[in-house]
Amino acid sequence: MVIAIDGPAGSGKSTIARMVAERLGFYFLNTGSFYRAYTLSALDRGIDPLDKDKVLENAGTIRISVKDGDICIDGKDSEDRLHTPSVDAYCSPVSSDPRIRALVNKAVRELAKGMDIVTEGRDTTTVIFPDAEFKFYFDASPEIRAKRRAQDQPGSDYNAILASIIERDRMDREKKTGALKIADNAIYIDTSLLTINEVCEKVIGAVREPL
């Protein structure tokens, strides 16, 4: 079974998807982290993240795997470095390359074969797993999402984060491939005024009801 969750950055996708997976005994798979991993690797190697050909070339030389829900680059756990401001700034342009998206889509589909998974990203329900048994779209105001990100990054500038999120939303919605949008049969949940546990309960309740 595949439970797929879409939505903009900071809407609670990763935290809640991981919690739902733990509660249901499913495997957690964060598709967006694959793009962040390619971005991080390019930055680490001094490659301009806006140089699509070099980013793609580099992506072909590294191995991305998942261990205990964390992304590893060439076997090294890199999960705690995937949400830095520099990766935030370049992840969207990197993920807009159809060739990079093809690499990620192939990788996550292979991982999902024969497994019960909870997965999330910004085109998970529309492109990667359009036939997922359960689809959810999380949303929240840009201000709420910026506040959450600022709390996760002590000492960061809230206004700068807000501006970055607004611009990120624009780019994600205007992508020619894998644009952010709500799948026709997705369950919409506004997480702005809900706790993590409340959102988790809504998802689990929706999954268990037909079962």
Sequence and secondary structure as in RCSB ss.txt:
>XXXX:A:sequence
MVIAIDGPAGSGKSTIARMVAERLGFYFLNTGSFYRAYTLSALDRGIDPLDKDKVLENAGTIRISVKDGDICIDG
KDSEDRLHTPSVDAYCSPVSSDPRIRALVNKAVRELAKGMDIVTEGRDTTTVIFPDAEFKFYFDASPEIRAKRRA
QDQPGSDYNAILASIIERDRMDREKKTGALKIADNAIYIDTSLLTINEVCEKVIGAVREPL
>XXXX:A:secstr
 EEEEE  TTSSHHHHHHHHHHHHT EEEETHHHHHHHHHHHHHTT  TT HHHHHHHHTT  EEEETTEEEETT
EE GGGTTSHHHHHHHHHHHT HHHHHHHHHHHHHHHTT  EEEE SSIIIII TT SEEEEEE  HHHHHHHHH
HHSTT  HHHHHHHHHHHHHHHHH SSS     TT EEEE TT  HHHHHHHHHHHHHTT 
